[in-house]
Amino acid sequence: MSSSALLLMAALLLSCSAMSSAARHLEEKAPPKEAEYPPHYPAVPELPKPELPPHPVVPEMPKPELPPHPELPELPKPELPPLPELPKPELPHPVVPEVPKLPEMPHPVVPELPPLPKPELPPHPVVPEFPKVPEMPHPVVPELPHPAVPEFPKHGLPPKPELPPLPTAELPPEREVHDPEPEAKQP
């Protein structure tokens, strides 16, 4: 713990002990309960409790009786006069004026054109013939004898060396361990 925490704990302990001793001191010197007020104050007389008059009883009011509903006379249903029939108005048919026919126009005459002359193409150019190259015979490749390859020993790991057997460790014999008996306390 840090020193500031220790100082705080010590201060709390001192204040608690001081408060308890001060409270004990006040209890010992407290005045007796009989004489709560000094004798020079006059005694306050007790006031009598005021008695209230009894609550007045309110008489029950009679329920008012309403007169019966007046009956209304039945009114006659109003009758509407029939609607007069109106004559249908006759609308005159509109007269569509006749469109005058246009005179037929003769088809225009397309003059015949003389046939176009075929264009003359220049003659195909003559490709000169190249002289034939004489065929060369394929060279004969002589078969070369395979050189003899000497046999090399096979690569492998060297044989493992045999290690001598390790001696077995012998453990010492186990000792019997007893718990020491606690010594009896002497008075």
Contacts in CASP RR format, 6 or more apart in sequence:
PFRMAT RR
TARGET T0000
AUTHOR 0000-0000-0000
METHOD contacts of the structure
MODEL  1
MSSSALLLMAALLLSCSAMSSAARHLEEKAPPKEAEYPPHYPAVPELPKP
ELPPHPVVPEMPKPELPPHPELPELPKPELPPLPELPKPELPHPVVPEVP
KLPEMPHPVVPELPPLPKPELPPHPVVPEFPKVPEMPHPVVPELPHPAVP
EFPKHGLPPKPELPPLPTAELPPEREVHDPEPEAKQP
END
